[in-house]
Amino acid sequence: MAVADTVIDAIVHEFEQESATTRRVLQRVPPDQLAWKPHPKSMSLGQLAMHIAQGPGFLIGWAAADSTELPDSSGASEASSVEQLLTTHDQGVDNVKNTLGRLGDNGLQGMCKVTKSGTTLLEMPKKALVRTLVLNHIVHHRGQLSVYLRLLNVPVPSIYGPSADENPFART
């Protein structure tokens, strides 16, 4: 494995690894359980999975712009199929990698501001936004999704190491 030459190279490498893991988790979503919720206050399985699939491709747009005004939203959209989740995820991965390539290290030095109805919701360096939201935020929700899978008795894939269902380090 080559050493990353730029900050962008390092971020893209990490993003590719995390995205491959996220895709494996999304593949496990049971299509007949998309409306299931572990609790009335929770997102449904389909909403959470779609949030994860859409997240990186949507959030990278904030880093591409100096300022983003969020529209009023009617709530989280729900996946209609696992195929939709995977297609959305794959398109988002491509969007993130292309956008990071266009931004380059210099483009990550600027600030990003996100507003809604004229009120500032966040303002942070673009480099921090990519790490905090495009990477960490999605990893957080992926962890939630793995709990949903466990509660539904779906085998949980290995994420950072063995799960109770999958051990890539075990001898066969």
C-alpha positions as CSV (number, residue, x, y, z in Angstrom):
1,M,0.0,0.0,0.0
2,A,1.4,3.4,-1.0
3,V,1.6,6.2,1.5
4,A,-0.9,9.0,0.8
5,D,0.8,12.1,-0.8
6,T,-2.0,14.6,0.0
7,V,-4.6,15.1,2.6
8,I,-7.2,14.3,-0.1
9,D,-5.5,11.0,-0.9
10,A,-5.7,10.0,2.8
11,I,-9.3,11.0,3.1
12,V,-10.3,9.2,-0.1
13,H,-8.5,6.1,1.0
14,E,-10.3,6.1,4.4
15,F,-13.6,6.9,2.7
16,E,-13.3,4.0,0.3
17,Q,-12.6,1.6,3.2
18,E,-15.6,2.9,5.2
19,S,-17.8,2.9,2.1
20,A,-17.0,-0.7,1.3
21,T,-18.0,-1.7,4.9
22,T,-21.2,0.4,4.7
23,R,-22.2,-1.3,1.5
24,R,-21.8,-4.7,3.2
25,V,-24.1,-3.6,6.0
26,L,-26.6,-2.2,3.6
27,Q,-26.6,-5.4,1.6
28,R,-27.9,-7.2,4.8
29,V,-31.0,-5.0,5.1
30,P,-34.0,-7.3,4.9
31,P,-36.3,-6.0,2.2
32,D,-39.5,-7.2,3.9
33,Q,-38.7,-5.2,7.1
34,L,-38.1,-1.7,5.7
35,A,-41.0,-0.2,7.8
36,W,-39.8,-1.9,11.1
37,K,-38.8,0.4,14.0
38,P,-37.2,-0.7,17.2
39,H,-39.0,2.1,19.1
40,P,-41.7,4.6,18.2
41,K,-39.2,7.5,18.3
42,S,-36.7,5.7,16.0
43,M,-36.4,6.0,12.3
44,S,-37.7,3.0,10.4
45,L,-35.2,0.5,9.1
46,G,-35.8,1.8,5.6
47,Q,-35.4,5.5,6.7
48,L,-32.2,4.8,8.5
49,A,-30.7,2.8,5.7
50,M,-31.6,5.4,3.2
51,H,-30.1,8.1,5.4
52,I,-26.9,6.2,5.4
53,A,-27.0,5.6,1.6
54,Q,-27.8,9.2,0.8
55,G,-25.6,10.9,3.5
56,P,-22.2,11.1,2.0
57,G,-23.3,12.1,-1.5
58,F,-25.5,14.8,0.0
59,L,-23.2,16.1,2.7
60,I,-20.2,16.5,0.4
61,G,-22.2,19.2,-1.4
62,W,-21.8,21.3,1.7
63,A,-18.0,21.1,1.4
64,A,-18.2,22.0,-2.3
65,A,-20.0,25.2,-1.5
66,D,-19.0,28.0,0.8
67,S,-22.6,28.3,2.0
68,T,-25.6,26.1,1.8
69,E,-29.2,27.0,2.6
70,L,-31.2,23.9,3.6
71,P,-34.7,23.5,2.3
72,D,-37.6,22.7,4.6
73,S,-37.8,19.0,4.7
74,S,-40.8,16.7,5.3
75,G,-38.8,14.0,7.0
76,A,-36.5,11.2,6.1
77,S,-37.2,9.3,2.9
78,E,-37.6,5.5,3.2
79,A,-36.0,3.0,0.9
80,S,-38.3,1.0,-1.3
81,S,-35.7,-1.8,-1.9
82,V,-32.2,-2.9,-1.1
83,E,-31.3,-2.3,-4.8
84,Q,-32.3,1.3,-4.3
85,L,-30.1,1.6,-1.2
86,L,-27.1,0.2,-3.0
87,T,-27.5,2.3,-6.1
88,T,-27.9,5.4,-4.0
89,H,-24.9,4.5,-1.9
90,D,-22.7,3.8,-5.0
91,Q,-23.7,7.1,-6.6
92,G,-22.9,8.9,-3.4
93,V,-19.5,7.3,-3.2
94,D,-18.7,8.4,-6.7
95,N,-19.9,11.9,-6.0
96,V,-17.8,12.2,-2.8
97,K,-14.6,10.9,-4.6
98,N,-15.2,13.2,-7.6
99,T,-15.9,16.2,-5.4
100,L,-12.9,15.6,-3.2
101,G,-10.8,15.3,-6.3
102,R,-12.0,18.7,-7.6
103,L,-11.6,20.4,-4.2
104,G,-8.0,19.1,-3.6
105,D,-6.1,20.0,-0.5
106,N,-6.4,23.7,-1.1
107,G,-10.2,23.5,-1.4
108,L,-10.5,21.9,2.0
109,Q,-8.9,24.9,3.6
110,G,-12.0,27.1,3.4
111,M,-14.9,27.5,5.6
112,C,-18.4,26.0,5.1
113,K,-21.6,27.5,6.4
114,V,-25.0,25.8,6.5
115,T,-28.1,27.8,7.2
116,K,-31.8,27.1,7.4
117,S,-34.4,29.9,7.0
118,G,-31.5,32.3,7.4
119,T,-30.3,30.9,10.7
120,T,-26.7,29.5,10.8
121,L,-26.8,25.9,11.8
122,L,-23.1,25.2,11.5
123,E,-20.0,26.9,10.4
124,M,-16.8,25.0,10.2
125,P,-13.7,24.3,8.2
126,K,-14.5,22.2,5.1
127,K,-11.8,19.7,6.2
128,A,-13.5,19.2,9.5
129,L,-16.9,18.9,7.8
130,V,-15.7,16.1,5.6
131,R,-14.3,14.2,8.6
132,T,-17.1,14.9,11.0
133,L,-20.1,14.5,8.7
134,V,-19.2,12.7,5.5
135,L,-17.2,10.1,7.4
136,N,-18.0,10.0,11.2
137,H,-21.7,10.8,11.0
138,I,-22.3,8.0,8.5
139,V,-20.2,5.6,10.6
140,H,-22.3,6.5,13.6
141,H,-25.5,5.7,11.8
142,R,-24.0,2.5,10.4
143,G,-23.5,1.4,14.0
144,Q,-27.2,2.1,14.6
145,L,-28.1,0.0,11.6
146,S,-26.0,-2.9,12.8
147,V,-28.1,-2.9,16.0
148,Y,-31.3,-2.9,14.0
149,L,-29.9,-5.9,12.1
150,R,-29.1,-7.7,15.3
151,L,-32.6,-7.0,16.7
152,L,-34.1,-8.5,13.5
153,N,-31.9,-11.6,13.8
154,V,-30.0,-10.7,10.6
155,P,-26.3,-11.8,10.6
156,V,-24.2,-8.7,11.3
157,P,-21.1,-8.5,9.0
158,S,-17.7,-7.9,10.3
159,I,-17.1,-4.1,10.6
160,Y,-13.8,-3.3,12.3
161,G,-13.3,-6.9,13.4
162,P,-15.3,-10.0,14.0
163,S,-19.0,-9.8,14.8
164,A,-20.8,-12.6,16.5
165,D,-21.8,-13.8,13.0
166,E,-18.7,-13.2,10.9
167,N,-15.0,-13.5,11.7
168,P,-12.7,-12.8,8.8
169,F,-9.7,-13.7,11.0
170,A,-10.9,-17.3,11.8
171,R,-9.1,-20.2,10.2
172,T,-11.2,-22.2,7.9
